[in-house]
Amino acid sequence: MISKLRLLVILSVLFILPAIRATTLAQLSLEQLTAAADGVARVRCAGTESRWENGSIWTVTTFDIVDPMKGDLPAQVTVRLPGGKVGPFTTTVDGTPKFRSGEEAIVFLERMRAGGYSVAGWVEGTFRIALDAKTNREIVSQDSSRFAVFDGATRTFRTEGIRKMPIELFRARVTAAITRAQEKSR
């Protein structure tokens, strides 16, 4: 009886392990994000929709481009990310950004083979725009500044990233990173 139970447990683990997926994000610098992105833009979320695709739930978000910073972007882009809620079913994928209608952010976009875009580095490539209550000026905070990411150099997890940076300074840093990337590609 005990050996049958032990065999059942071992078989269960062997069948379950391939289905388990973990999300590990590596810390990316602004230069790495800029180089990896096909486009960078300030966007406004026009809407989101979650749906079933090939047995998985995906969320498709439509953004209006408010201010393009890099790339030849259309006036509106569609971003596809794993996870979402369809009816009573919810799939959560750690590290994927979630957007609400009307919300503004700066996103680093990468083209998908099947069309549309994804966010480069997921939470690493998502910068929320808010109004600083003290200065009444716009600031940006990187989604990953609240999310533990893996630092390959130290081989540890830590929460770091851009927090409450004035949008003018952030835009200047992105512009400088774009210029450096273009110089390297020459």
DOLUM-445138 format. One record per residue: x, y, z of N, C-alpha, C, O in turn; residue in one letter. Coordinates in steps of 0.2 Angstrom, whole numbers, padded with zeros to 4 digits, always signed. Example, Ala and Ser with C-alpha at 12.3 -4.5 7.8 and 13.67 -1.06 7.14 Angstrom:
+0066-0028+0039+0062-0022+0039+0066-0016+0039+0071-0017+0042A/+0064-0011+0035+0068-0005+0036+0064+0000+0039+0067+0006+0040S/
This chain:
+0004-0006+0000+0000+0000+0000+0004+0006+0000+0003+0011-0004M/+0010+0006+0004+0014+0012+0005+0018+0013-0002+0019+0019-0004I/+0020+0008-0005+0024+0008-0011+0020+0011-0017+0022+0015-0021S/+0013+0009-0017+0008+0011-0022+0007+0019-0021+0007+0023-0026K/+0006+0021-0015+0005+0028-0013+0012+0032-0015+0011+0037-0018L/+0017+0029-0014+0024+0033-0015+0024+0033-0023+0026+0039-0025R/+0023+0028-0027+0023+0028-0034+0018+0033-0037+0019+0037-0041L/+0012+0033-0034+0007+0038-0036+0009+0046-0035+0008+0050-0039L/+0012+0047-0029+0015+0054-0028+0021+0055-0033+0021+0061-0036V/+0025+0051-0034+0031+0052-0039+0028+0053-0046+0030+0058-0049I/+0023+0049-0048+0020+0050-0055+0016+0057-0055+0017+0060-0060L/+0013+0059-0050+0009+0065-0050+0014+0071-0050+0013+0076-0054S/+0020+0071-0047+0025+0076-0047+0028+0076-0054+0029+0082-0057V/+0029+0071-0057+0032+0071-0064+0027+0074-0069+0029+0077-0074L/+0021+0072-0068+0016+0075-0073+0014+0083-0071+0013+0086-0076F/+0015+0085-0065+0014+0092-0064+0019+0096-0065+0018+0102-0067I/+0026+0094-0064+0031+0098-0065+0032+0102-0072+0033+0108-0072L/+0030+0099-0077+0031+0102-0084+0026+0108-0084+0027+0113-0088P/+0020+0107-0080+0015+0112-0081+0016+0118-0077+0013+0124-0078A/+0021+0118-0072+0023+0123-0068+0027+0128-0071+0033+0126-0074I/+0026+0134-0071+0030+0139-0075+0032+0145-0070+0027+0147-0066R/+0038+0147-0069+0040+0152-0065+0042+0158-0069+0044+0158-0075A/+0041+0164-0066+0043+0170-0070+0049+0173-0066+0048+0175-0060T/+0054+0174-0069+0060+0177-0067+0062+0183-0071+0063+0181-0077T/+0063+0189-0069+0064+0194-0073+0071+0197-0071+0073+0197-0065L/+0075+0198-0076+0082+0201-0075+0082+0208-0075+0078+0211-0079A/+0086+0212-0071+0086+0219-0070+0089+0221-0077+0094+0219-0079Q/+0085+0226-0080+0087+0229-0086+0088+0236-0085+0085+0240-0082L/+0094+0239-0088+0095+0246-0088+0091+0250-0093+0088+0246-0097S/+0090+0256-0092+0087+0260-0097+0090+0259-0104+0086+0259-0109L/+0096+0259-0104+0100+0258-0111+0098+0251-0114+0097+0251-0120E/+0098+0246-0110+0096+0239-0112+0089+0239-0115+0087+0236-0120Q/+0084+0242-0111+0077+0243-0113+0076+0247-0120+0073+0244-0124L/+0080+0252-0120+0079+0256-0126+0082+0253-0132+0079+0253-0138T/+0088+0249-0131+0091+0245-0137+0086+0239-0139+0086+0238-0145A/+0083+0236-0134+0078+0231-0136+0072+0233-0139+0068+0229-0142A/+0070+0239-0138+0063+0241-0140+0063+0243-0147+0068+0246-0149A/+0058+0241-0151+0056+0244-0157+0053+0251-0157+0054+0255-0162D/+0050+0252-0152+0047+0259-0151+0046+0260-0143+0046+0256-0139G/+0047+0267-0142+0045+0269-0135+0041+0275-0136+0041+0279-0140V/+0036+0275-0132+0030+0281-0132+0027+0282-0126+0026+0277-0122A/+0024+0288-0125+0020+0289-0120+0013+0287-0123+0011+0289-0129R/+0009+0283-0119+0003+0281-0122-0003+0282-0117-0002+0283-0111V/-0009+0282-0120-0015+0282-0116-0019+0275-0117-0020+0274-0123R/-0021+0272-0112-0024+0266-0113-0031+0267-0115-0035+0270-0112C/-0033+0264-0121-0040+0265-0124-0044+0260-0122-0051+0260-0123A/-0042+0254-0120-0046+0248-0118-0042+0242-0117-0037+0241-0121G/-0045+0237-0114-0042+0231-0113-0047+0225-0114-0053+0226-0112T/-0045+0220-0116-0049+0214-0117-0046+0207-0116-0040+0206-0119E/-0048+0203-0112-0045+0197-0111-0049+0191-0114-0055+0192-0115S/-0045+0187-0117-0049+0181-0121-0044+0175-0121-0038+0175-0120R/-0048+0170-0123-0045+0163-0124-0041+0163-0130-0044+0165-0135W/-0035+0160-0130-0031+0159-0136-0027+0153-0135-0023+0152-0131E/-0029+0148-0139-0025+0141-0139-0025+0138-0132-0019+0136-0130N/-0030+0139-0128-0030+0136-0122-0027+0140-0116-0027+0138-0110G/-0025+0146-0118-0023+0151-0112-0026+0157-0113-0029+0159-0118S/-0026+0161-0107-0029+0168-0107-0024+0173-0109-0019+0173-0106I/-0026+0177-0113-0021+0183-0115-0025+0189-0114-0031+0189-0116W/-0022+0195-0113-0025+0201-0112-0022+0206-0118-0016+0206-0119T/-0027+0209-0122-0025+0213-0127-0027+0220-0125-0033+0221-0124V/-0022+0225-0125-0023+0231-0123-0022+0236-0129-0017+0235-0133T/-0026+0241-0130-0026+0245-0136-0024+0252-0133-0027+0254-0128T/-0018+0255-0136-0016+0261-0133-0016+0266-0139-0015+0265-0145F/-0018+0273-0137-0017+0278-0141-0010+0281-0140-0008+0282-0134D/-0006+0282-0145+0001+0285-0145+0000+0293-0143-0003+0296-0148I/+0002+0295-0138+0002+0302-0136+0008+0306-0138+0008+0311-0141V/+0014+0302-0137+0020+0306-0138+0025+0300-0140+0028+0297-0136D/+0027+0299-0147+0032+0294-0149+0039+0297-0147+0040+0302-0149P/+0043+0292-0145+0050+0294-0143+0055+0290-0147+0060+0293-0149M/+0053+0284-0149+0057+0280-0153+0053+0276-0158+0048+0273-0156K/+0055+0275-0164+0052+0270-0169+0046+0274-0173+0044+0279-0171G/+0044+0270-0178+0039+0273-0182+0033+0269-0180+0031+0264-0183D/+0029+0272-0175+0023+0269-0173+0017+0272-0176+0017+0278-0177L/+0012+0268-0177+0005+0271-0179+0002+0275-0173+0005+0275-0168P/-0003+0278-0175-0007+0282-0170-0010+0278-0164-0011+0280-0159A/-0011+0271-0166-0014+0267-0161-0010+0260-0161-0009+0258-0167Q/-0008+0257-0155-0005+0251-0155-0009+0246-0151-0012+0248-0146V/-0008+0239-0153-0011+0234-0149-0006+0230-0145-0001+0228-0149T/-0006+0229-0139-0001+0225-0135-0004+0219-0132-0010+0219-0130V/-0001+0214-0133-0004+0207-0131+0001+0204-0126+0007+0204-0127R/-0002+0203-0120+0002+0200-0114-0002+0194-0111-0008+0194-0111L/+0002+0189-0108-0001+0183-0105-0005+0185-0099-0003+0189-0095P/-0011+0181-0098-0014+0182-0092-0021+0186-0093-0021+0189-0098G/-0025+0186-0088-0031+0190-0088-0037+0186-0085-0036+0181-0082G/-0043+0189-0086-0049+0186-0083-0054+0185-0089-0056+0190-0092K/-0057+0179-0090-0062+0178-0094-0067+0174-0091-0066+0168-0088V/-0073+0177-0090-0078+0174-0086-0076+0172-0079-0073+0177-0076G/-0077+0166-0076-0075+0165-0070-0067+0163-0069-0065+0161-0064P/-0064+0162-0075-0057+0160-0075-0052+0166-0075-0053+0171-0079F/-0047+0166-0071-0042+0171-0070-0035+0167-0071-0034+0162-0068T/-0031+0170-0075-0024+0168-0075-0019+0174-0074-0020+0179-0077T/-0015+0173-0069-0011+0178-0067-0003+0176-0068-0001+0171-0067T/+0000+0181-0072+0007+0179-0074+0011+0185-0070+0011+0191-0072V/+0015+0183-0065+0019+0188-0062+0024+0192-0067+0027+0189-0071D/+0024+0198-0066+0029+0202-0070+0025+0205-0076+0029+0209-0080G/+0019+0204-0078+0016+0207-0083+0012+0213-0081+0009+0213-0076T/+0013+0219-0084+0009+0225-0082+0002+0224-0084+0000+0221-0089P/-0002+0227-0080-0009+0228-0081-0011+0235-0082-0009+0239-0079K/-0016+0237-0087-0017+0243-0088-0025+0245-0088-0029+0240-0088F/-0027+0251-0086-0034+0253-0085-0035+0258-0091-0031+0262-0092R/-0041+0258-0093-0044+0263-0098-0042+0270-0095-0044+0272-0090S/-0039+0274-0100-0038+0281-0098-0031+0283-0095-0029+0288-0094G/-0028+0277-0092-0022+0278-0089-0016+0279-0094-0016+0277-0099E/-0011+0284-0092-0006+0285-0096+0001+0282-0093+0002+0282-0087E/+0005+0280-0098+0011+0277-0096+0016+0278-0102+0014+0280-0107A/+0023+0277-0100+0028+0277-0105+0029+0269-0106+0031+0266-0101I/+0029+0267-0112+0030+0260-0113+0036+0259-0118+0036+0262-0123V/+0040+0253-0117+0045+0251-0122+0042+0245-0126+0040+0240-0123F/+0041+0246-0132+0037+0241-0136+0042+0237-0140+0046+0240-0143L/+0040+0231-0141+0043+0226-0146+0038+0223-0150+0033+0221-0148E/+0040+0223-0157+0035+0220-0162+0035+0212-0161+0040+0209-0159R/+0029+0210-0161+0028+0202-0161+0028+0200-0168+0026+0203-0173M/+0030+0194-0169+0030+0190-0176+0023+0190-0178+0022+0191-0184R/+0018+0188-0174+0011+0187-0176+0008+0194-0177+0002+0194-0179A/+0011+0200-0176+0008+0206-0177+0007+0209-0170+0007+0206-0165G/+0006+0216-0170+0005+0219-0164+0012+0220-0160+0017+0219-0163G/+0011+0221-0153+0017+0222-0149+0016+0219-0143+0011+0217-0141Y/+0022+0219-0139+0022+0217-0132+0026+0222-0129+0029+0227-0132S/+0026+0222-0122+0030+0227-0118+0037+0224-0117+0037+0219-0114V/+0042+0227-0119+0049+0224-0118+0050+0224-0111+0050+0229-0107A/+0052+0218-0108+0054+0217-0101+0048+0218-0097+0049+0218-0090G/+0042+0218-0099+0035+0218-0095+0035+0223-0090+0035+0229-0092W/+0036+0222-0084+0036+0227-0079+0042+0232-0079+0042+0237-0077V/+0047+0229-0082+0054+0233-0083+0053+0239-0088+0055+0244-0087E/+0049+0237-0093+0048+0242-0098+0041+0246-0098+0039+0249-0103G/+0038+0246-0092+0032+0250-0091+0033+0255-0085+0036+0254-0080T/+0032+0262-0087+0033+0267-0083+0027+0271-0082+0024+0274-0087F/+0024+0271-0076+0018+0274-0075+0018+0282-0074+0023+0284-0071R/+0014+0286-0076+0014+0293-0076+0009+0295-0070+0003+0293-0070I/+0011+0299-0066+0007+0302-0060+0009+0309-0059+0013+0312-0062A/+0005+0312-0055+0006+0319-0054+0008+0320-0046+0005+0317-0042L/+0014+0323-0046+0017+0324-0039+0013+0329-0035+0012+0335-0038D/+0010+0327-0030+0006+0331-0026+0009+0338-0023+0006+0343-0022A/+0016+0337-0022+0020+0343-0019+0021+0348-0024+0021+0354-0023K/+0023+0346-0030+0026+0350-0036+0021+0351-0041+0021+0356-0045T/+0015+0347-0041+0010+0347-0046+0013+0346-0053+0011+0349-0058N/+0019+0342-0054+0022+0341-0060+0022+0333-0061+0021+0329-0056R/+0022+0331-0067+0022+0324-0069+0028+0321-0067+0034+0323-0068E/+0027+0314-0064+0033+0310-0063+0032+0303-0066+0026+0302-0067I/+0037+0299-0066+0036+0293-0069+0039+0288-0064+0044+0289-0060V/+0036+0282-0063+0039+0277-0059+0038+0270-0063+0033+0268-0066S/+0044+0266-0063+0044+0260-0066+0040+0255-0062+0041+0254-0056Q/+0036+0251-0066+0032+0246-0062+0037+0241-0059+0035+0239-0053D/+0043+0240-0061+0047+0235-0058+0050+0238-0051+0053+0234-0047S/+0049+0244-0050+0052+0247-0044+0048+0244-0038+0050+0245-0032S/+0042+0241-0039+0038+0237-0034+0039+0230-0034+0035+0226-0031R/+0043+0227-0039+0043+0220-0041+0050+0217-0040+0055+0221-0042F/+0051+0212-0037+0058+0209-0036+0060+0206-0042+0057+0202-0046A/+0066+0209-0045+0069+0206-0051+0076+0203-0049+0079+0205-0044V/+0078+0199-0054+0084+0196-0053+0090+0200-0056+0090+0202-0062F/+0095+0201-0052+0101+0204-0054+0106+0199-0055+0109+0196-0051D/+0108+0198-0062+0113+0193-0064+0120+0194-0061+0123+0189-0060G/+0122+0200-0060+0129+0202-0058+0129+0199-0050+0134+0196-0049A/+0124+0201-0046+0125+0199-0039+0121+0192-0038+0122+0189-0032T/+0117+0190-0043+0114+0183-0042+0109+0184-0036+0108+0179-0033R/+0105+0190-0035+0101+0190-0030+0094+0194-0033+0095+0197-0038T/+0089+0193-0029+0083+0197-0031+0083+0203-0027+0085+0204-0021F/+0080+0209-0030+0080+0215-0027+0075+0219-0030+0073+0218-0036R/+0072+0224-0026+0067+0229-0029+0071+0236-0031+0073+0239-0026T/+0072+0237-0037+0075+0243-0039+0071+0246-0045+0067+0243-0048E/+0073+0252-0047+0070+0255-0053+0069+0262-0052+0071+0265-0047G/+0066+0265-0057+0065+0272-0057+0059+0273-0053+0053+0271-0054I/+0059+0278-0048+0054+0280-0044+0053+0287-0044+0058+0291-0042R/+0047+0290-0045+0045+0297-0045+0050+0302-0048+0052+0307-0045K/+0052+0300-0054+0057+0304-0058+0053+0309-0062+0048+0307-0065M/+0055+0316-0061+0052+0320-0066+0052+0318-0073+0057+0316-0076P/+0046+0319-0076+0045+0316-0083+0050+0320-0088+0052+0316-0092I/+0052+0326-0087+0057+0329-0091+0063+0326-0091+0067+0325-0096E/+0066+0324-0085+0072+0321-0084+0072+0314-0087+0077+0312-0090L/+0066+0310-0086+0066+0304-0088+0066+0304-0096+0070+0300-0099F/+0062+0308-0099+0062+0309-0106+0069+0311-0109+0071+0308-0114R/+0073+0315-0105+0080+0316-0107+0084+0310-0107+0089+0309-0111A/+0084+0306-0102+0088+0300-0101+0086+0295-0107+0090+0292-0110R/+0079+0295-0109+0078+0290-0114+0080+0293-0121+0083+0289-0125V/+0080+0299-0122+0083+0302-0128+0090+0301-0129+0093+0299-0134T/+0094+0302-0123+0101+0300-0123+0103+0293-0124+0107+0291-0128A/+0098+0288-0121+0099+0281-0123+0098+0279-0130+0102+0275-0133A/+0093+0283-0133+0092+0281-0140+0098+0284-0144+0100+0280-0149I/+0100+0290-0143+0106+0292-0146+0112+0288-0146+0115+0286-0151T/+0114+0285-0140+0119+0281-0139+0118+0274-0143+0123+0272-0146R/+0112+0272-0143+0111+0265-0146+0112+0266-0154+0114+0262-0157A/+0109+0272-0156+0110+0274-0164+0118+0274-0165+0120+0272-0171Q/+0122+0277-0161+0129+0278-0162+0132+0271-0162+0137+0270-0166E/+0130+0267-0158+0133+0260-0158+0132+0256-0164+0136+0252-0166K/+0126+0257-0167+0124+0253-0173+0127+0256-0179+0126+0252-0184S/+0130+0261-0179+0133+0264-0185+0140+0260-0187+0143+0262-0192R/
